[in-house]
Amino acid sequence: METAVRTHAMLCGGTGCMASGTMKVKAAMEEEFRKKGIQDEAKVVLSGCNGFCAKGPVMAVYPDETFYQDIKTEDVPALIEEHFLKGRPYQKLTFKEQEKKTSIPSIHDIPFFKHQVLVVLKNKGLIDPERIEDYIMMDGYKALSKALTLMKPEDIVKVVSDSGLRGRGGAGFPTGKKWELGRKISSDEKFVVCNGDEGDPGAFMDRSVMEADPHAVIEGMIICGIATEAHKGYIYVRAEYPLAVKRLQIAIDQCYEAGLLGKNILNTGFDFDLEIYQGAGAFVCGEATALMRSIEGKRGMPRPKLWRSAVKGLWDKPTVLNNVETLANIPQIVLNGAGWYRSLGTEKSAGTKVFALTGAINNVGLVEVPMDTTLRKIIFDIGGGIDRKGRKFKAVQLGGPSGGCIPEAYLDIPVTYEAIEQSGAIVGSGGMVVMDTSTCMVSTAKFFLEFTADESCGKCAPCRIGTRLMHDLLIDICEGRGREGDIELLEEMSDTIISASLCGLGQSAPNPVLSTIRHFRQEYESHIKDKWCTAGVCRDISTFCINEQLCKGCGACMRACPSNAIEGEKKKPHKILQDACLHCRTCVDTCKFDAIKILPLSARSANEADLQYYANAGEGLVESNA
């Protein structure tokens, strides 16, 4: 019986850990429990995303709060023997602090967790997302009960307004203002829509929330319905999120069965119906009007915003649309009050923000911090810094394709809407891609612009044509065909696209280009004037040579080279054969001694003696060869 269970092993069941083998680990643990005869005392529970994605599969064992990482099926017998039978942490899988190299068994002592403040993610790793009883046990639906029995619609709107909550989908529009407008509009029918169409590269905040705590999103939507007097809701989720769709549907079915959805909710006379609409994965459908057209069964294309969706949205009816994270905040705000929420963050950027940490960082994962937290604390204290020794932080991309790249000089700014905007980026939905010194910022801008150009709906010429022209120009720069005046032309084209595009996709598409020109203009100039990608990413303008003074002759680069373009004897300096070199940069990524030097395109025509001279002299003297 479940009441006899003394120990719960909360095994991460988010998409990331699932891909790393969570289900195999779960099966192995349950089998081992049976073998040891403790299946009635210990239970494996699939939780939602734990957040520490870099270490998956991960697990926290309660009540002792021991945290385990990188669990493999072959580790299970020893893990069960040590922890569940002998009562001591299994040292092999406990988190090792990077600096002290000591075991830290408690989840609350791990830097990744202890620097976070959880509101939206308060239940992460603690509940089974497919059991409504688990959510209720964590005060779930208390806020709904309060809103239905103790508050009027205007009272709900006021507490949301007073909390300072701003839309977490990117624009940062005050949530209370949107709800107030939706409440005041008179109509025979109103709608509530949750935007779960998360499409930014490197972003997985909303997906993880829907997978880990679907009832929090549903509760927020029902409360929004009460506040705006809407009786129908849609959760718009891209079909590429099958686990989120599955768990949301389970949660919706449970709510109908429990009387929390449908007619006469909790015998209060309020009706609210909710269903999932699966999108086809078009990035432009993250835009409000395109999303609503998609739900209407039309092609997902933006329309001119002659009025706000709270006035005319779905089927020209008043529609309040919020994203997943915004709605997941609502139950906590209603339950704990506006003052509690305002105590987090800043005056203009209240509360917490969920970020997806990805890229060249040790602790890839999902984090939640107050909005006055600095980028430096997120990247280095929580994220654990750059993931490869010898490399340094270069930039962080915030806001996805609509955002910008922020250099090291801005690391001490807080992640507020105002401060991030001043740096040339936007908070966006919360994607945070960290880049190290091996990154080419011109190539990065090209990548994001290619994404937005591909995702353009094609309705307006500035976005459809302008982004393509900008992308073609960036290709020329990266391939050595850049010309004087190209930087200025990119800036001019950006201004035109921003001012003339119909929707937010086109209006923000040039942001990665503008931010990289602003903060890394010298890289553009190097590509154009010197035909030199100093990061060695743009292979057409990169020449690779081994510094014989630094080379140890270990042979690692020679073994890794896909074209056998490196030769040399063991423990003696090696040499790159320029005629055979593919300029793929594999040798740079392989070498542990920083012996591979990146020279300009013109260095390929130098004789071996000159090439060695420039490689040995260092980057500061290479320009004379360009």
C-alpha positions as CSV (number, residue, x, y, z in Angstrom):
1,M,0.0,0.0,0.0
2,E,1.1,3.5,-0.8
3,T,0.7,4.6,2.8
4,A,3.5,2.2,3.8
5,V,6.0,4.0,1.5
6,R,8.7,5.7,3.6
7,T,11.0,6.8,0.8
8,H,10.2,8.5,-2.5
9,A,12.8,8.6,-5.2
10,M,11.7,11.5,-7.4
11,L,13.2,10.6,-10.8
12,C,13.2,13.3,-13.4
13,G,10.6,12.6,-16.1
14,G,11.1,15.7,-18.2
15,T,11.9,15.4,-21.9
16,G,15.6,15.9,-21.5
17,C,16.0,13.2,-18.9
18,M,13.7,10.9,-20.8
19,A,16.0,11.1,-23.7
20,S,18.9,10.2,-21.4
21,G,17.4,7.0,-20.2
22,T,15.0,7.8,-17.4
23,M,12.5,5.0,-18.2
24,K,15.3,2.4,-18.2
25,V,16.5,3.6,-14.9
26,K,13.0,3.5,-13.4
27,A,12.5,0.0,-14.6
28,A,15.8,-1.1,-13.2
29,M,15.1,0.5,-9.8
30,E,11.7,-1.1,-9.5
31,E,13.1,-4.5,-10.3
32,E,15.9,-4.0,-7.8
33,F,13.3,-3.0,-5.1
34,R,11.5,-6.2,-5.8
35,K,14.6,-8.3,-5.5
36,K,15.5,-6.7,-2.2
37,G,12.0,-7.0,-0.9
38,I,11.5,-3.2,-0.2
39,Q,8.9,-2.5,-2.9
40,D,6.4,-1.5,-0.2
41,E,8.9,0.8,1.5
42,A,10.4,2.7,-1.4
43,K,8.8,4.0,-4.5
44,V,10.1,5.5,-7.8
45,V,8.0,8.5,-8.9
46,L,8.4,10.2,-12.3
47,S,8.4,13.9,-11.6
48,G,8.4,16.7,-14.1
49,C,11.6,18.5,-15.2
50,N,14.0,18.8,-12.2
51,G,15.8,21.6,-14.0
52,F,19.4,20.3,-13.8
53,C,19.3,19.0,-17.4
54,A,23.1,18.8,-17.8
55,K,23.3,16.0,-15.3
56,G,20.4,13.8,-16.4
57,P,18.9,11.4,-15.6
58,V,18.7,13.1,-12.1
59,M,16.9,12.1,-9.0
60,A,16.2,13.5,-5.5
61,V,15.4,11.0,-2.8
62,Y,13.0,12.2,0.0
63,P,12.7,12.7,2.9
64,D,16.5,12.9,3.2
65,E,16.8,15.2,0.1
66,T,19.8,13.4,-1.4
67,F,20.5,14.4,-5.0
68,Y,21.9,11.9,-7.6
69,Q,23.1,12.7,-11.1
70,D,24.1,10.9,-14.4
71,I,22.3,7.7,-13.2
72,K,22.9,4.7,-15.4
73,T,21.1,1.3,-15.2
74,E,24.4,-0.4,-14.3
75,D,24.6,1.9,-11.2
76,V,21.2,0.9,-9.9
77,P,22.1,-2.2,-7.8
78,A,24.9,-0.3,-5.9
79,L,22.7,2.7,-5.5
80,I,19.9,0.7,-4.0
81,E,22.3,-1.2,-1.7
82,E,24.0,1.9,-0.4
83,H,21.2,4.4,-0.1
84,F,18.0,2.3,0.4
85,L,19.4,-0.6,2.4
86,K,22.5,0.8,4.2
87,G,21.1,4.3,4.6
88,R,24.1,6.3,3.3
89,P,24.6,8.3,0.1
90,Y,26.0,6.5,-2.9
91,Q,29.1,8.6,-3.4
92,K,29.6,7.8,-7.0
93,L,26.5,9.6,-8.1
94,T,26.3,12.5,-5.7
95,F,27.1,16.0,-7.0
96,K,30.7,17.0,-6.8
97,E,31.4,20.7,-6.2
98,Q,33.7,21.8,-9.0
99,E,36.2,23.7,-6.9
100,K,36.3,21.7,-3.6
101,K,35.8,18.3,-5.2
102,T,33.8,17.2,-2.2
103,S,30.5,15.4,-2.1
104,I,27.4,17.5,-1.5
105,P,24.5,15.0,-1.1
106,S,21.7,17.5,-0.2
107,I,19.9,19.1,-3.1
108,H,19.7,22.5,-1.2
109,D,23.5,22.8,-0.9
110,I,24.1,22.5,-4.6
111,P,24.9,25.9,-6.1
112,F,22.6,25.3,-9.1
113,F,19.6,25.0,-6.8
114,K,20.5,27.1,-3.7
115,H,20.7,30.4,-5.7
116,Q,17.3,30.1,-7.2
117,V,13.9,31.4,-5.9
118,L,11.0,29.3,-7.0
119,V,7.5,30.6,-7.8
120,V,6.5,29.2,-11.1
121,L,8.8,26.2,-10.6
122,K,8.0,25.6,-6.9
123,N,6.7,22.1,-7.5
124,K,9.5,21.0,-9.9
125,G,10.8,17.6,-9.0
126,L,8.4,17.3,-6.0
127,I,5.2,16.0,-7.6
128,D,4.0,13.5,-10.1
129,P,2.5,15.8,-12.8
130,E,0.0,13.1,-13.8
131,R,-1.6,13.0,-10.3
132,I,-4.0,15.9,-9.4
133,E,-3.7,14.7,-5.8
134,D,0.0,15.6,-5.7
135,Y,-0.8,19.1,-7.0
136,I,-3.6,19.6,-4.4
137,M,-1.2,18.4,-1.7
138,M,1.1,21.4,-2.6
139,D,-1.8,23.9,-2.1
140,G,-3.0,23.4,-5.6
141,Y,-6.4,24.9,-6.5
142,K,-6.6,26.8,-3.2
143,A,-6.2,30.0,-5.2
144,L,-9.0,29.0,-7.4
145,S,-11.2,28.3,-4.4
146,K,-10.3,31.8,-3.0
147,A,-11.0,33.5,-6.4
148,L,-14.4,31.8,-6.7
149,T,-15.7,32.2,-3.1
150,L,-14.0,35.3,-1.7
151,M,-13.2,37.6,-4.6
152,K,-15.0,39.5,-7.3
153,P,-13.6,39.7,-10.8
154,E,-12.4,43.2,-10.2
155,D,-10.7,42.1,-7.0
156,I,-8.7,39.5,-9.0
157,V,-7.7,42.0,-11.6
158,K,-6.6,44.4,-8.9
159,V,-4.3,41.9,-7.2
160,V,-2.8,40.9,-10.5
161,S,-2.3,44.6,-11.4
162,D,-0.8,45.5,-8.0
163,S,1.6,42.5,-8.1
164,G,3.4,44.2,-11.1
165,L,3.3,40.9,-13.1
166,R,4.3,41.5,-16.7
167,G,3.8,39.1,-19.6
168,R,6.6,36.6,-19.6
169,G,6.2,35.8,-23.3
170,G,8.6,38.5,-24.4
171,A,6.9,41.9,-24.7
172,G,6.5,42.4,-21.0
173,F,3.1,44.0,-21.2
174,P,1.4,44.5,-17.7
175,T,-0.8,41.5,-17.2
176,G,-3.3,43.4,-15.0
177,K,-3.9,46.0,-17.7
178,K,-4.6,43.2,-20.3
179,W,-7.0,41.5,-17.9
180,E,-8.7,44.8,-17.0
181,L,-9.4,45.5,-20.6
182,G,-10.8,42.0,-21.2
183,R,-13.0,42.4,-18.1
184,K,-14.5,45.7,-19.2
185,I,-15.4,44.7,-22.7
186,S,-18.9,43.5,-23.0
187,S,-19.6,40.5,-25.2
188,D,-21.8,37.4,-25.4
189,E,-18.7,35.3,-25.6
190,K,-15.1,35.7,-24.3
191,F,-12.0,33.5,-24.5
192,V,-8.8,32.8,-22.5
193,V,-5.8,31.5,-24.5
194,C,-2.5,30.1,-23.2
195,N,0.4,30.6,-25.6
196,G,2.5,27.5,-25.4
197,D,4.0,27.8,-28.9
198,E,7.6,28.1,-27.7
199,G,9.8,28.3,-30.8
200,D,13.0,30.1,-29.9
201,P,16.2,28.1,-30.5
202,G,17.6,27.0,-27.1
203,A,14.3,27.7,-25.2
204,F,12.4,25.1,-23.2
205,M,10.9,27.0,-20.3
206,D,7.2,26.7,-21.2
207,R,7.6,23.1,-22.3
208,S,9.1,22.1,-19.0
209,V,6.4,24.0,-17.0
210,M,3.7,22.2,-19.0
211,E,5.4,18.9,-18.5
212,A,6.2,19.3,-14.8
213,D,3.2,21.3,-13.4
214,P,0.3,21.3,-15.9
215,H,-2.3,22.0,-13.2
216,A,-0.6,25.4,-12.3
217,V,-1.2,26.5,-15.9
218,I,-4.8,25.3,-15.8
219,E,-5.5,26.9,-12.5
220,G,-4.2,30.2,-13.8
221,M,-6.4,30.0,-16.8
222,I,-9.5,29.3,-14.8
223,I,-8.8,32.3,-12.5
224,C,-8.3,34.4,-15.6
225,G,-11.7,33.2,-16.9
226,I,-13.3,34.3,-13.6
227,A,-11.6,37.7,-13.7
228,T,-12.5,38.4,-17.3
229,E,-15.9,36.6,-17.3
230,A,-14.7,34.2,-20.0
231,H,-16.0,30.7,-20.1
232,K,-13.9,29.0,-22.7
233,G,-10.1,28.5,-22.9
234,Y,-7.6,27.1,-25.3
235,I,-4.0,25.9,-24.6
236,Y,-2.1,26.4,-27.9
237,V,0.8,23.9,-27.8
238,R,3.1,22.9,-30.7
239,A,2.8,19.3,-31.7
240,E,6.5,18.8,-31.2
241,Y,5.8,18.8,-27.5
242,P,4.1,15.4,-27.2
243,L,4.9,14.9,-23.5
244,A,3.5,18.3,-22.6
245,V,0.4,17.6,-24.6
246,K,-0.1,14.3,-22.9
247,R,0.3,15.6,-19.4
248,L,-1.9,18.6,-20.1
249,Q,-4.6,16.4,-21.4
250,I,-4.4,14.1,-18.4
251,A,-4.6,17.1,-16.1
252,I,-7.6,18.5,-18.0
253,D,-9.4,15.2,-17.8
254,Q,-8.7,15.0,-14.0
255,C,-10.1,18.5,-13.6
256,Y,-13.3,17.6,-15.3
257,E,-13.7,14.5,-13.2
258,A,-13.0,16.5,-10.0
259,G,-15.5,19.3,-10.9
260,L,-12.8,21.9,-11.4
261,L,-13.7,22.3,-15.1
262,G,-17.0,22.3,-16.8
263,K,-20.4,23.4,-15.4
264,N,-20.9,24.9,-12.0
265,I,-17.3,24.6,-10.8
266,L,-17.1,23.9,-7.0
267,N,-20.9,24.6,-6.9
268,T,-20.3,28.4,-7.4
269,G,-22.3,28.7,-10.7
270,F,-19.2,29.5,-12.7
271,D,-18.6,27.5,-15.9
272,F,-15.3,27.1,-17.7
273,D,-14.3,24.7,-20.5
274,L,-10.8,24.1,-21.6
275,E,-9.2,22.2,-24.5
276,I,-5.8,21.8,-26.2
277,Y,-5.1,23.0,-29.7
278,Q,-1.9,21.6,-31.3
279,G,0.0,23.9,-33.6
280,A,2.1,22.7,-36.5
281,G,5.3,24.3,-35.2
282,A,5.4,27.6,-37.2
283,F,7.5,30.1,-35.3
284,V,5.3,33.0,-36.5
285,C,2.3,31.4,-34.6
286,G,3.9,32.6,-31.4
287,E,2.6,36.0,-32.5
288,A,-0.9,36.6,-31.0
289,T,-2.9,37.3,-34.1
290,A,-1.3,34.4,-36.1
291,L,-1.9,32.0,-33.2
292,M,-5.5,33.0,-33.0
293,R,-6.0,32.5,-36.8
294,S,-4.4,29.1,-36.4
295,I,-7.0,28.2,-33.7
296,E,-9.7,29.4,-36.0
297,G,-8.6,26.9,-38.6
298,K,-7.0,29.4,-40.9
299,R,-3.4,29.8,-42.0
300,G,-1.2,31.1,-39.2
301,M,-0.4,34.6,-40.5
302,P,-0.4,37.9,-38.6
303,R,-3.0,40.5,-39.3
304,P,-2.7,44.3,-38.7
305,K,-3.2,45.1,-35.0
306,L,-6.0,47.6,-35.3
307,W,-7.1,46.7,-31.8
308,R,-5.9,44.5,-29.0
309,S,-6.9,40.9,-28.8
310,A,-8.6,41.6,-25.5
311,V,-11.1,43.7,-27.6
312,K,-11.2,41.5,-30.7
313,G,-9.3,38.2,-30.8
314,L,-10.6,34.7,-31.5
315,W,-13.5,35.0,-33.9
316,D,-13.5,38.7,-33.3
317,K,-14.5,38.1,-29.6
318,P,-12.6,39.5,-26.6
319,T,-9.7,37.2,-25.9
320,V,-7.1,37.4,-23.2
321,L,-3.9,35.7,-24.2
322,N,-1.0,35.0,-21.8
323,N,2.0,32.7,-22.1
324,V,2.5,29.6,-20.0
325,E,4.9,31.2,-17.4
326,T,2.6,34.2,-16.9
327,L,-0.4,32.0,-16.1
328,A,1.6,29.7,-13.8
329,N,2.4,32.8,-11.7
330,I,-1.3,33.6,-11.1
331,P,-2.2,31.0,-8.5
332,Q,0.7,32.0,-6.3
333,I,-0.1,35.7,-6.6
334,V,-3.8,35.2,-5.8
335,L,-2.9,32.9,-2.8
336,N,-0.1,35.0,-1.3
337,G,-1.0,38.5,-2.3
338,A,0.4,41.3,-4.5
339,G,2.8,42.5,-1.8
340,W,4.5,39.1,-1.5
341,Y,5.1,39.0,-5.3
342,R,6.3,42.6,-5.4
343,S,8.9,41.8,-2.7
344,L,10.7,39.9,-5.4
345,G,12.5,41.6,-8.3
346,T,12.3,45.4,-8.8
347,E,9.7,48.1,-8.9
348,K,9.2,47.9,-12.7
349,S,10.2,44.3,-13.1
350,A,8.5,42.5,-10.2
351,G,8.7,38.8,-9.4
352,T,10.9,36.0,-10.8
353,K,11.8,34.9,-14.3
354,V,12.4,31.4,-15.6
355,F,15.4,31.0,-17.9
356,A,16.6,28.1,-20.0
357,L,20.4,28.1,-19.7
358,T,22.1,26.5,-22.8
359,G,25.2,26.7,-24.9
360,A,28.8,26.8,-23.7
361,I,28.0,26.5,-20.0
362,N,28.6,23.7,-17.4
363,N,25.1,23.6,-15.9
364,V,22.7,23.4,-18.8
365,G,19.2,23.6,-17.4
366,L,16.1,25.4,-16.2
367,V,16.5,28.1,-13.6
368,E,14.2,30.6,-11.8
369,V,15.5,33.8,-10.2
370,P,14.2,37.2,-9.0
371,M,14.4,39.7,-11.8
372,D,17.0,41.8,-9.9
373,T,19.5,38.9,-10.3
374,T,22.5,39.8,-12.4
375,L,23.6,37.9,-15.5
376,R,26.9,37.1,-13.9
377,K,25.2,35.3,-11.0
378,I,23.0,33.3,-13.3
379,I,25.8,32.3,-15.7
380,F,28.6,31.7,-13.2
381,D,27.1,31.0,-9.8
382,I,24.1,29.0,-11.0
383,G,25.3,27.9,-14.4
384,G,28.8,27.0,-13.2
385,G,30.6,29.1,-15.9
386,I,32.1,28.1,-19.2
387,D,32.2,24.4,-20.0
388,R,35.7,24.2,-21.3
389,K,38.9,25.1,-19.6
390,G,41.0,27.7,-21.3
391,R,38.1,29.4,-22.9
392,K,36.4,32.5,-21.6
393,F,32.9,34.0,-21.7
394,K,32.2,36.0,-24.8
395,A,28.5,36.8,-25.0
396,V,25.1,35.6,-24.0
397,Q,22.1,35.6,-26.4
398,L,18.9,36.7,-24.7
399,G,15.5,36.8,-26.3
400,G,16.1,34.2,-29.0
401,P,15.9,35.3,-32.7
402,S,14.2,38.5,-31.6
403,G,16.8,39.3,-29.0
404,G,20.5,40.2,-29.0
405,C,23.9,39.3,-27.9
406,I,25.2,40.8,-24.6
407,P,29.0,41.1,-24.1
408,E,31.0,40.7,-20.9
409,A,30.8,44.4,-20.1
410,Y,27.1,44.0,-19.3
411,L,27.4,40.9,-17.0
412,D,26.6,42.8,-13.9
413,I,23.3,44.2,-15.1
414,P,20.1,42.7,-13.6
415,V,17.7,40.7,-15.8
416,T,15.0,43.4,-15.8
417,Y,13.1,44.4,-18.9
418,E,14.6,47.9,-18.8
419,A,18.3,47.0,-18.2
420,I,18.3,44.2,-20.8
421,E,16.7,46.4,-23.4
422,Q,19.3,49.1,-22.8
423,S,22.0,46.5,-23.5
424,G,20.6,45.9,-27.0
425,A,18.7,42.7,-26.2
426,I,15.3,41.7,-24.7
427,V,14.3,39.4,-21.9
428,G,12.0,37.6,-24.3
429,S,10.5,34.3,-23.2
430,G,13.7,33.4,-21.3
431,G,16.1,31.6,-23.6
432,M,19.7,32.3,-22.5
433,V,22.4,30.9,-24.9
434,V,25.9,31.3,-23.5
435,M,28.8,31.7,-25.9
436,D,32.6,31.4,-25.3
437,T,35.6,32.7,-27.2
438,S,35.3,30.0,-29.9
439,T,32.1,31.7,-31.2
440,C,32.1,33.9,-34.3
441,M,29.5,36.6,-33.7
442,V,29.0,37.3,-37.4
443,S,28.2,33.6,-37.9
444,T,25.9,33.7,-34.9
445,A,24.0,36.7,-36.3
446,K,23.7,34.8,-39.6
447,F,22.3,31.7,-37.9
448,F,19.5,33.7,-36.1
449,L,18.7,35.7,-39.2
450,E,18.5,32.5,-41.3
451,F,16.0,31.1,-38.7
452,T,13.7,34.2,-38.9
453,A,13.9,34.3,-42.7
454,D,12.9,30.7,-42.9
455,E,10.1,31.2,-40.4
456,S,8.7,34.4,-42.0
457,C,5.1,33.8,-43.1
458,G,5.8,35.8,-46.2
459,K,2.9,38.1,-45.9
460,C,4.8,41.4,-45.9
461,A,7.7,42.3,-48.3
462,P,10.0,43.9,-45.7
463,C,10.2,40.7,-43.7
464,R,9.9,38.3,-46.6
465,I,12.5,40.0,-48.8
466,G,14.5,42.1,-46.4
467,T,15.6,39.2,-44.1
468,R,16.7,37.2,-47.1
469,L,18.7,40.1,-48.5
470,M,20.4,40.6,-45.1
471,H,21.1,36.9,-44.7
472,D,22.7,36.8,-48.2
473,L,24.9,39.7,-47.2
474,L,26.0,37.9,-44.1
475,I,26.8,34.8,-46.1
476,D,29.0,37.0,-48.4
477,I,30.8,38.4,-45.3
478,C,31.4,35.0,-43.8
479,E,32.7,33.5,-47.0
480,G,35.2,36.3,-47.7
481,R,33.1,38.4,-50.2
482,G,32.4,41.2,-47.8
483,R,33.0,44.8,-49.0
484,E,33.5,48.2,-47.5
485,G,30.1,49.6,-46.6
486,D,28.4,46.3,-45.9
487,I,28.1,47.0,-42.2
488,E,26.4,50.3,-42.9
489,L,24.1,48.6,-45.4
490,L,23.1,46.0,-42.8
491,E,22.2,48.8,-40.4
492,E,20.2,50.6,-43.0
493,M,18.3,47.5,-44.1
494,S,17.6,46.7,-40.4
495,D,16.0,50.1,-39.8
496,T,13.8,49.6,-42.9
497,I,12.6,46.1,-41.8
498,I,12.0,47.1,-38.3
499,S,9.9,50.1,-39.3
500,A,7.9,48.5,-42.1
501,S,7.2,44.9,-41.1
502,L,3.7,44.0,-40.2
503,C,4.3,41.9,-37.0
504,G,6.7,41.4,-34.2
505,L,8.7,38.7,-36.1
506,G,9.9,41.1,-38.8
507,Q,10.1,44.1,-36.4
508,S,12.6,42.2,-34.2
509,A,14.3,40.0,-36.8
510,P,17.4,42.3,-37.3
511,N,18.0,42.6,-33.5
512,P,20.8,39.9,-33.4
513,V,22.6,41.6,-36.3
514,L,22.3,45.1,-34.7
515,S,23.4,43.9,-31.3
516,T,26.5,42.1,-32.7
517,I,27.4,45.1,-34.8
518,R,27.0,47.3,-31.7
519,H,29.1,45.1,-29.4
520,F,31.4,43.2,-31.8
521,R,31.9,45.5,-34.7
522,Q,35.6,44.7,-34.9
523,E,34.7,41.1,-35.9
524,Y,32.6,42.4,-38.8
525,E,35.5,44.6,-39.8
526,S,38.0,41.7,-39.5
527,H,35.8,39.5,-41.8
528,I,35.4,42.3,-44.4
529,K,38.8,44.0,-44.4
530,D,41.2,41.3,-43.3
531,K,39.3,38.2,-44.6
532,W,39.9,36.7,-41.2
533,C,37.5,34.9,-38.8
534,T,39.4,35.1,-35.6
535,A,37.3,32.4,-34.1
536,G,38.0,30.1,-37.0
537,V,34.3,29.3,-37.5
538,C,34.0,30.7,-41.0
539,R,36.1,28.2,-42.8
540,D,36.4,30.1,-46.1
541,I,38.5,32.8,-44.3
542,S,40.3,30.8,-41.7
543,T,43.7,29.3,-41.9
544,F,45.0,26.8,-39.3
545,C,48.6,26.4,-38.3
546,I,50.3,24.7,-35.4
547,N,52.5,26.7,-33.1
548,E,55.5,24.5,-32.7
549,Q,56.5,26.1,-29.4
550,L,53.2,25.0,-27.8
551,C,52.7,21.7,-29.5
552,K,53.4,18.7,-27.3
553,G,53.2,16.1,-30.0
554,C,50.4,14.3,-28.3
555,G,48.8,13.4,-31.6
556,A,45.2,14.2,-30.5
557,C,44.7,16.6,-33.4
558,M,46.1,14.2,-35.9
559,R,43.7,11.4,-34.7
560,A,40.8,13.7,-34.8
561,C,41.5,15.3,-38.3
562,P,38.9,14.0,-40.8
563,S,41.1,14.5,-43.8
564,N,44.5,13.3,-42.5
565,A,45.9,16.8,-43.0
566,I,48.1,16.7,-39.9
567,E,51.4,14.9,-39.7
568,G,54.2,14.6,-37.1
569,E,56.1,12.2,-34.8
570,K,55.1,11.5,-31.2
571,K,56.3,14.1,-28.7
572,K,57.5,16.4,-31.5
573,P,55.7,19.4,-33.0
574,H,53.2,18.5,-35.7
575,K,52.3,20.3,-38.9
576,I,49.1,21.0,-40.8
577,L,49.2,20.2,-44.6
578,Q,47.4,23.2,-46.0
579,D,46.6,21.6,-49.3
580,A,44.7,18.8,-47.5
581,C,43.2,20.9,-44.7
582,L,39.3,21.2,-44.8
583,H,39.4,24.2,-42.4
584,C,36.8,22.4,-40.2
585,R,38.3,23.6,-36.9
586,T,38.3,20.1,-35.4
587,C,42.0,20.4,-34.5
588,V,41.2,23.6,-32.5
589,D,38.5,21.9,-30.5
590,T,40.7,18.9,-29.9
591,C,43.9,20.5,-28.8
592,K,44.3,20.9,-25.0
593,F,47.4,23.1,-25.3
594,D,46.1,26.0,-27.4
595,A,48.7,25.1,-30.0
596,I,46.4,25.6,-33.1
597,K,46.5,29.1,-34.3
598,I,43.9,30.7,-36.5
599,L,45.3,33.0,-39.2
600,P,43.7,35.0,-42.1
601,L,42.8,33.7,-45.5
602,S,45.9,35.2,-47.0
603,A,48.1,33.0,-44.8
604,R,47.2,30.0,-46.9
605,S,49.5,31.2,-49.7
606,A,52.5,31.8,-47.4
607,N,55.4,29.5,-47.5
608,E,56.0,27.1,-44.6
609,A,58.6,29.3,-42.9
610,D,56.4,32.4,-43.0
611,L,53.4,30.4,-41.8
612,Q,55.4,29.1,-38.8
613,Y,56.6,32.6,-38.1
614,Y,53.1,34.0,-37.9
615,A,51.8,31.1,-35.9
616,N,54.7,31.3,-33.4
617,A,54.5,35.2,-33.2
618,G,50.9,35.3,-32.0
619,E,47.7,37.0,-33.2
620,G,49.1,40.5,-32.7
621,L,51.6,40.2,-35.6
622,V,49.4,38.2,-38.0
623,E,47.6,41.3,-39.3
624,S,50.7,42.2,-41.4
625,N,50.1,39.1,-43.4
626,A,46.5,40.0,-44.2
